[in-house]
Amino acid sequence: MQTLSVIHPEAKLGANVTVEPFSVIHEDVEIGEGTWIGSHVTIYPGARIGKNVRIFPGAVISAVPQDLKFGGEITTAEIGDNTTIRECVTVNRGTADKLKTVIGQNCLIMAYVHVAHDCLIGNHCIIANSVQLAGHVTMGDFAIIGGSSAVHQFAHIGRHVMISGGSLVRKDVPPFTKAGREPLSYAGINSIGLRRREFNDEQVAEIQETYRFIYQKGLNNQDAIVQIEQHIPASAHRDEIVNFVRDSERGIMKG
């Protein structure tokens, strides 16, 4: 630890935590062992930072939500082990809705990203430069959002999704898909990403066939689900897609 940083005596820092000069760590902060905090980082009360996290200069973690309904309730901003937070990222803590904002393990959050209150980001996610997440966004494991995209509040992004840079995400994005164009539309399944994560040919074909009913047969979502359940045998991946579409409150992206 450096003497030019300001660390509240009630902050809890694990072994081998490095805090570079001119960073400020407030009370009610917990930082796991081996984490590196770059210079000019501000970590506010409620931060729960895991092990071997890297936080680059200018980042602000666990600031109060930018939500007029926030009433000062005790909430947290949680960052999982081995995650990298690049320059000038802002992560706001939760509100009474979920009481926490969460970024999972092994994520890469690139420069100038904003993660608003009550967002829940899974593990192994990549959020590229200047992406803006509004409040209450949910992101599944292994999802990727391209740079300069903006995600509407309460939107859900499924697992293994790839969203093109510069996208405006107004609707939910179902798992295993690629999303692009304006308005945001289905651009096929994320077959390259799935194979990199050891999905086999049979699983990829099953996912592709499931989305043919949803996006390529001219069916509405309810009818597509009926047809899927009649024609495609039940499996973990089929059911994940069906349940995502059935449970979507904002509606899913266009075909």
C-alpha positions as CSV (number, residue, x, y, z in Angstrom):
1,M,0.0,0.0,0.0
2,Q,1.1,3.6,-0.8
3,T,1.2,6.3,1.8
4,L,-0.2,8.9,-0.6
5,S,-3.6,7.1,-0.8
6,V,-6.4,7.7,1.8
7,I,-7.8,4.6,3.3
8,H,-10.5,4.7,6.0
9,P,-9.4,2.8,9.1
10,E,-12.6,0.7,9.0
11,A,-12.0,-0.5,5.4
12,K,-11.1,-4.2,5.2
13,L,-8.2,-5.0,2.9
14,G,-7.0,-8.5,2.3
15,A,-3.4,-9.6,2.1
16,N,-1.2,-8.3,-0.7
17,V,-3.7,-5.6,-1.8
18,T,-1.9,-2.7,-3.6
19,V,-3.4,0.8,-3.5
20,E,-1.6,3.2,-5.7
21,P,-1.1,6.9,-4.9
22,F,-4.0,9.4,-4.7
23,S,-6.8,6.8,-4.4
24,V,-9.5,7.1,-1.8
25,I,-11.1,4.1,0.0
26,H,-14.0,4.9,2.3
27,E,-15.5,3.0,5.2
28,D,-17.6,-0.1,4.8
29,V,-15.4,-1.3,2.0
30,E,-14.1,-4.9,1.6
31,I,-11.3,-5.8,-0.8
32,G,-10.0,-9.3,-1.3
33,E,-6.4,-10.4,-1.3
34,G,-4.2,-9.8,-4.3
35,T,-6.3,-7.0,-5.7
36,W,-4.6,-4.0,-7.3
37,I,-6.2,-0.5,-7.1
38,G,-4.6,2.0,-9.5
39,S,-4.1,5.7,-8.8
40,H,-7.0,8.2,-8.6
41,V,-9.6,5.5,-7.9
42,T,-12.5,6.3,-5.6
43,I,-14.2,3.4,-3.7
44,Y,-17.3,4.4,-1.8
45,P,-19.1,2.7,1.1
46,G,-20.8,-0.6,0.2
47,A,-18.1,-1.8,-2.2
48,R,-17.4,-5.6,-2.0
49,I,-14.4,-6.3,-4.2
50,G,-13.1,-9.9,-4.7
51,K,-9.7,-11.4,-5.0
52,N,-7.1,-10.5,-7.7
53,V,-9.3,-7.8,-9.1
54,R,-7.6,-5.0,-11.1
55,I,-9.1,-1.5,-11.0
56,F,-7.5,1.1,-13.3
57,P,-7.1,4.8,-12.7
58,G,-10.1,7.1,-12.6
59,A,-12.7,4.4,-11.8
60,V,-15.4,5.1,-9.2
61,I,-16.9,2.1,-7.5
62,S,-20.1,2.0,-5.3
63,A,-21.1,5.7,-5.7
64,V,-24.8,6.3,-4.7
65,P,-27.3,5.5,-7.5
66,Q,-28.4,8.1,-10.0
67,D,-32.0,7.4,-9.1
68,L,-34.3,10.0,-7.6
69,K,-36.1,7.2,-5.7
70,F,-33.0,6.3,-3.8
71,G,-33.6,7.0,-0.1
72,G,-30.1,6.3,1.4
73,E,-30.8,2.6,2.0
74,I,-27.8,0.4,2.8
75,T,-26.8,-1.3,-0.4
76,T,-23.7,-2.7,-2.1
77,A,-21.7,-2.9,-5.3
78,E,-20.0,-6.3,-5.7
79,I,-17.2,-7.2,-8.0
80,G,-16.2,-10.8,-8.4
81,D,-12.7,-12.4,-8.3
82,N,-10.3,-11.9,-11.2
83,T,-12.3,-9.1,-12.9
84,T,-10.7,-6.2,-14.6
85,I,-12.2,-2.7,-14.3
86,R,-10.5,-0.3,-16.8
87,E,-10.0,3.4,-16.7
88,C,-12.9,5.7,-15.7
89,V,-15.5,3.0,-15.2
90,T,-18.4,3.9,-12.9
91,V,-20.3,1.3,-10.9
92,N,-23.2,2.5,-8.8
93,R,-24.5,0.6,-5.8
94,G,-28.0,-0.8,-5.6
95,T,-31.3,0.6,-4.5
96,A,-34.2,-0.9,-2.6
97,D,-35.1,-3.0,-5.7
98,K,-32.2,-5.5,-5.5
99,L,-30.1,-3.9,-2.7
100,K,-27.0,-4.6,-4.8
101,T,-25.2,-4.1,-8.1
102,V,-23.2,-7.2,-9.1
103,I,-20.3,-7.7,-11.6
104,G,-19.4,-11.4,-11.6
105,Q,-16.0,-13.2,-11.8
106,N,-13.5,-13.1,-14.6
107,C,-15.2,-10.1,-16.4
108,L,-13.5,-7.4,-18.4
109,I,-15.2,-4.0,-18.1
110,M,-13.4,-1.7,-20.5
111,A,-12.8,2.1,-20.2
112,Y,-15.7,4.6,-19.6
113,V,-18.3,1.9,-19.1
114,H,-21.2,2.9,-16.8
115,V,-22.9,0.2,-14.7
116,A,-26.0,1.6,-13.1
117,H,-27.8,0.6,-9.9
118,D,-29.2,-2.9,-9.5
119,C,-27.5,-4.3,-12.6
120,L,-26.6,-8.0,-12.4
121,I,-23.8,-9.0,-14.6
122,G,-22.8,-12.7,-14.8
123,N,-19.3,-14.3,-15.0
124,H,-16.9,-14.1,-18.0
125,C,-18.7,-11.1,-19.5
126,I,-17.0,-8.5,-21.7
127,I,-18.3,-5.0,-21.9
128,A,-16.4,-2.9,-24.4
129,N,-15.4,0.8,-24.2
130,S,-18.1,3.4,-23.5
131,V,-21.0,1.0,-23.1
132,Q,-23.8,2.5,-20.9
133,L,-26.0,0.2,-18.8
134,A,-29.1,1.7,-17.3
135,G,-30.5,0.5,-14.1
136,H,-31.8,-3.0,-13.4
137,V,-30.1,-4.6,-16.5
138,T,-29.4,-8.3,-16.3
139,M,-26.6,-10.0,-18.3
140,G,-26.0,-13.7,-18.4
141,D,-22.6,-15.5,-18.3
142,F,-20.2,-15.1,-21.3
143,A,-22.2,-12.3,-22.8
144,I,-20.3,-9.6,-24.8
145,I,-21.5,-6.1,-25.6
146,G,-19.6,-4.1,-28.3
147,G,-18.3,-0.6,-27.7
148,S,-20.5,2.5,-27.5
149,S,-23.7,0.6,-27.0
150,A,-26.5,1.7,-24.7
151,V,-28.8,-0.7,-22.8
152,H,-32.3,0.3,-21.7
153,Q,-33.3,-0.1,-18.1
154,F,-34.7,-3.5,-17.1
155,A,-33.4,-5.1,-20.3
156,H,-32.3,-8.8,-20.0
157,I,-29.4,-10.1,-22.0
158,G,-29.0,-13.9,-22.2
159,R,-26.0,-16.1,-21.8
160,H,-23.4,-16.3,-24.6
161,V,-24.9,-13.3,-26.5
162,M,-22.8,-11.1,-28.8
163,I,-24.1,-7.6,-29.3
164,S,-22.7,-5.5,-32.1
165,G,-20.9,-2.2,-31.2
166,G,-23.0,1.0,-31.3
167,S,-26.2,-0.9,-30.6
168,L,-29.3,0.5,-28.9
169,V,-30.6,-2.3,-26.8
170,R,-34.3,-1.6,-26.1
171,K,-35.6,-5.1,-26.0
172,D,-34.4,-8.4,-24.3
173,V,-31.7,-10.3,-26.2
174,P,-32.3,-14.1,-26.0
175,P,-29.4,-16.5,-25.1
176,F,-26.9,-17.8,-27.7
177,T,-27.7,-15.1,-30.3
178,K,-25.9,-12.4,-32.2
179,A,-27.6,-9.0,-32.3
180,G,-27.0,-6.1,-34.6
181,R,-28.5,-3.5,-36.9
182,E,-31.0,-0.7,-36.0
183,P,-33.5,-1.4,-34.6
184,L,-31.6,-4.2,-32.9
185,S,-32.4,-7.5,-34.6
186,Y,-31.5,-11.2,-34.6
187,A,-28.3,-11.8,-36.7
188,G,-28.0,-15.6,-36.2
189,I,-26.7,-17.6,-33.3
190,N,-23.3,-17.0,-31.8
191,S,-21.9,-20.2,-33.2
192,I,-18.2,-19.1,-33.1
193,G,-18.5,-18.1,-29.4
194,L,-20.4,-21.3,-28.6
195,R,-17.8,-23.5,-30.2
196,R,-15.0,-21.7,-28.4
197,R,-16.8,-22.6,-25.2
198,E,-17.0,-26.3,-26.2
199,F,-20.5,-26.6,-27.5
200,N,-20.6,-29.5,-29.8
201,D,-22.1,-29.6,-33.4
202,E,-25.3,-31.2,-32.2
203,Q,-25.9,-28.6,-29.5
204,V,-25.2,-25.7,-32.0
205,A,-27.6,-27.3,-34.5
206,E,-30.3,-27.7,-31.8
207,I,-30.0,-24.0,-30.8
208,Q,-30.1,-22.9,-34.4
209,E,-33.2,-25.0,-35.1
210,T,-34.9,-23.6,-32.1
211,Y,-34.4,-20.0,-33.3
212,R,-35.7,-20.9,-36.8
213,F,-39.1,-21.3,-35.1
214,I,-38.8,-18.0,-33.3
215,Y,-37.3,-15.8,-36.0
216,Q,-37.7,-17.4,-39.5
217,K,-41.1,-19.1,-39.7
218,G,-43.3,-16.0,-39.4
219,L,-44.8,-17.1,-36.1
220,N,-45.5,-14.9,-33.1
221,N,-43.6,-15.8,-29.9
222,Q,-46.4,-17.8,-28.3
223,D,-47.0,-19.9,-31.4
224,A,-43.3,-20.4,-31.8
225,I,-43.0,-21.8,-28.3
226,V,-45.8,-24.2,-29.0
227,Q,-44.1,-25.4,-32.2
228,I,-40.7,-25.7,-30.5
229,E,-42.1,-27.8,-27.6
230,Q,-43.9,-30.1,-30.1
231,H,-41.0,-30.6,-32.6
232,I,-37.8,-30.2,-30.6
233,P,-37.0,-32.6,-27.8
234,A,-36.6,-31.1,-24.4
235,S,-33.0,-30.2,-23.4
236,A,-31.3,-27.7,-21.2
237,H,-30.5,-25.3,-24.1
238,R,-33.9,-25.6,-25.7
239,D,-35.6,-24.9,-22.4
240,E,-33.4,-22.0,-21.6
241,I,-34.4,-20.3,-24.8
242,V,-38.1,-21.1,-24.4
243,N,-38.2,-19.9,-20.8
244,F,-36.3,-16.7,-21.7
245,V,-38.8,-15.8,-24.4
246,R,-41.8,-16.8,-22.3
247,D,-40.6,-14.8,-19.3
248,S,-39.6,-11.7,-21.2
249,E,-41.4,-8.6,-19.9
250,R,-40.0,-6.1,-22.4
251,G,-40.3,-8.4,-25.3
252,I,-37.4,-9.9,-27.3
253,M,-35.5,-8.2,-30.1
254,K,-36.8,-8.2,-33.7
255,G,-36.3,-11.0,-36.2
